[in-house]
Amino acid sequence: MIGGVAGALLAALALASLRLEIFRLRYALAEAVEVEQDLLERRGALVVEVARLRDPRRLRRIARERGFRLPERVIQLEATAPPSTPVAAAGERP
């Protein structure tokens, strides 16, 4: 009889412990979802800010204010391979 009561009491304590853990996990999950929403909103705001900063009209205006102007001519450079390392002749040290 006492063993059955003790077993029931232990089972009730284990069940209560599991329920508390579930509440704790739900709270942590809700907090994580809130943080995720805040980060997504922040990301959206940053995407808009980047688009604003890259706007060609804005950049043109800033360049004009700082004295930049369009180039008078453009020089085309041909791509060349970098010079290779000279190979030492047989018996020579590099």
C-alpha positions in Angstrom: 0.0 0.0 0.0 2.7 2.5 1.0 4.8 1.4 -2.0 1.8 2.1 -4.3 1.3 5.6 -2.8 5.0 6.3 -3.1 5.0 5.1 -6.7 2.0 7.3 -7.5 3.7 10.3 -5.8 6.9 9.7 -7.8 4.9 9.5 -11.0 3.0 12.7 -10.2 6.3 14.5 -9.5 7.8 13.2 -12.7 4.7 14.3 -14.6 4.9 17.8 -13.0 8.6 18.0 -13.9 7.8 17.2 -17.5 5.0 19.8 -17.6 7.3 22.4 -16.2 9.9 21.5 -18.8 7.3 21.9 -21.6 6.3 25.3 -20.3 10.0 26.3 -20.2 10.5 25.1 -23.8 7.4 26.9 -25.0 8.6 30.1 -23.5 12.0 29.7 -25.0 10.5 29.0 -28.4 8.2 32.0 -28.2 11.2 34.2 -27.3 13.2 32.7 -30.2 10.4 33.4 -32.7 10.2 37.0 -31.5 13.9 37.4 -31.9 13.6 35.9 -35.4 10.8 38.3 -36.3 12.9 41.3 -35.1 15.9 40.1 -37.1 13.8 39.7 -40.3 12.4 43.2 -39.8 15.9 44.5 -39.3 17.1 42.7 -42.4 14.3 44.2 -44.5 15.2 47.7 -43.3 18.8 47.1 -44.2 17.9 45.8 -47.7 15.9 49.1 -48.2 18.8 51.1 -46.8 21.3 49.4 -49.2 19.0 50.1 -52.2 18.8 53.7 -51.1 22.5 54.1 -50.7 23.2 52.4 -54.1 20.7 54.6 -56.0 22.5 55.9 -59.1 20.9 59.4 -58.8 22.1 59.7 -55.2 25.6 58.6 -56.2 25.7 61.0 -59.2 24.7 63.9 -56.9 27.3 63.0 -54.3 30.0 62.7 -57.0 29.0 66.0 -58.5 29.2 67.7 -55.0 32.7 66.3 -54.5 34.0 67.5 -57.9 34.0 64.2 -59.8 33.2 64.4 -63.5 32.9 62.0 -66.4 36.2 60.9 -67.9 37.3 62.7 -71.1 38.6 59.4 -72.6 38.8 55.8 -71.7 42.0 53.8 -72.1 41.5 50.1 -72.9 44.2 47.9 -71.4 44.8 44.5 -72.9 45.0 41.6 -70.4 48.5 40.1 -70.3 49.7 37.0 -68.6 52.1 37.7 -65.7 55.8 37.2 -66.5 56.8 33.6 -65.9 59.6 32.6 -63.6 62.8 32.0 -65.6 63.8 28.4 -65.8 67.4 27.7 -64.9 69.6 25.9 -67.4 70.7 22.4 -66.5 73.3 22.5 -63.8 72.7 26.2 -62.9 71.1 27.4 -59.7 68.2 29.8 -59.9 
